[in-house]
């Protein structure tokens, strides 16, 4: 049996993902804050590299800085829901969907994408 391309998560993405190797602080539902790394970002969510897994459906709060121009960083605080996770040698990569991607967040991500393309 073969898996049709439409059933793979990356083929269902609605938004372009852009690499974003940035530190991120993750706040778990218990209130504990831990450090992780952004892997990529899109208008719909992020992927983060984390030492410990969170179950799909878990709500996490993230805080990180994105460069939006030379020498200009924008701090973002967002809430997301873990949609999937995969094991890698250096921990877990988890895909989170933003819960509240308002216009300000989307505009900041667009500026980040434009900045990355200009490099």
C-alpha positions as CSV (number, residue, x, y, z in Angstrom):
1,X,0.0,0.0,0.0
2,X,1.3,3.5,-0.8
3,X,0.6,6.7,0.9
4,X,-0.9,9.4,-1.4
5,X,1.0,12.7,-1.4
6,X,-2.1,14.6,0.0
7,X,-1.9,12.5,3.3
8,X,1.6,13.8,4.2
9,X,1.6,16.8,6.5
10,X,3.9,18.9,4.4
11,X,1.6,18.6,1.4
12,X,-1.3,20.0,3.4
13,X,0.5,23.2,4.5
14,X,-1.3,26.4,3.7
15,X,1.6,28.7,4.4
16,X,5.2,28.8,3.3
17,X,7.7,27.8,6.0
18,X,11.0,29.7,6.4
19,X,14.0,28.6,8.4
20,X,14.3,30.4,11.7
21,X,17.1,29.1,13.9
22,X,16.4,31.3,16.9
23,X,16.2,30.7,20.7
24,X,12.7,30.4,22.1
25,X,11.4,30.2,25.6
26,X,8.6,27.7,26.0
27,X,6.0,27.9,28.8
28,X,4.3,24.6,29.5
29,X,0.8,24.3,30.9
30,X,2.4,23.6,34.3
31,X,4.0,27.0,34.2
32,X,7.5,25.7,33.8
33,X,9.7,27.7,31.4
34,X,12.3,25.9,29.3
35,X,14.6,26.8,26.5
36,X,14.2,25.5,23.0
37,X,15.1,26.5,19.4
38,X,12.9,27.6,16.5
39,X,13.4,25.5,13.4
40,X,11.0,27.3,11.1
41,X,8.1,29.6,11.0
42,X,5.0,30.4,8.8
43,X,1.9,32.5,9.1
44,X,0.2,29.4,10.6
45,X,2.7,28.1,13.1
46,X,6.2,27.1,14.0
47,X,8.4,24.1,14.4
48,X,10.6,24.0,17.5
49,X,13.4,21.7,18.6
50,X,12.9,20.6,22.2
51,X,14.7,18.1,24.5
52,X,11.4,16.6,25.8
53,X,8.2,15.9,23.9
54,X,4.8,17.4,24.4
55,X,1.8,15.4,23.3
56,X,-0.3,16.5,20.3
57,X,-3.0,18.8,21.6
58,X,-0.8,20.4,24.3
59,X,-1.1,24.2,24.4
60,X,2.3,26.0,24.8
61,X,3.2,29.6,25.1
62,X,6.3,30.8,23.2
63,X,8.4,33.9,23.5
64,X,11.1,34.7,20.9
65,X,12.8,37.5,18.9
66,X,12.6,37.7,15.1
67,X,14.8,39.9,13.0
68,X,12.6,42.1,10.8
69,X,15.3,44.4,9.5
70,X,19.0,44.9,9.9
71,X,19.7,45.5,13.6
72,X,16.0,45.3,14.4
73,X,14.4,42.5,16.4
74,X,10.7,42.1,17.2
75,X,9.7,40.2,20.4
76,X,6.8,37.8,19.9
77,X,4.7,36.1,22.5
78,X,2.3,33.5,21.0
79,X,0.2,30.6,22.0
80,X,0.2,27.4,19.9
81,X,-1.1,23.9,20.0
82,X,1.2,20.9,19.3
83,X,0.0,19.2,16.2
84,X,2.7,16.7,15.6
85,X,6.2,15.7,16.9
86,X,9.1,13.6,15.6
87,X,12.2,12.2,17.2
88,X,15.6,13.4,16.1
89,X,19.1,12.7,17.4
90,X,19.2,15.9,19.4
91,X,15.7,15.8,20.8
92,X,12.2,16.3,19.4
93,X,10.9,18.5,16.7
94,X,7.3,19.6,17.3
95,X,5.0,21.4,14.9
96,X,2.7,24.0,16.6
97,X,-0.2,25.7,15.1
98,X,-0.8,29.3,16.3
99,X,-4.0,29.7,18.3
100,X,-4.3,33.4,17.9
101,X,-2.5,34.6,14.8
102,X,-3.7,38.2,14.8
103,X,-2.8,40.8,12.1
104,X,0.1,42.1,14.1
105,X,1.7,38.6,14.4
106,X,1.1,37.9,10.7
107,X,2.6,41.2,9.6
108,X,5.7,40.6,11.8
109,X,6.1,37.1,10.2
110,X,5.7,38.6,6.8
111,X,8.4,41.2,7.6
112,X,10.7,38.4,8.8
113,X,10.1,36.4,5.6
114,X,10.9,39.5,3.5
115,X,14.0,40.2,5.5
116,X,15.2,36.6,5.1
117,X,14.7,36.8,1.3
118,X,16.7,40.0,1.1
119,X,19.8,38.4,2.6
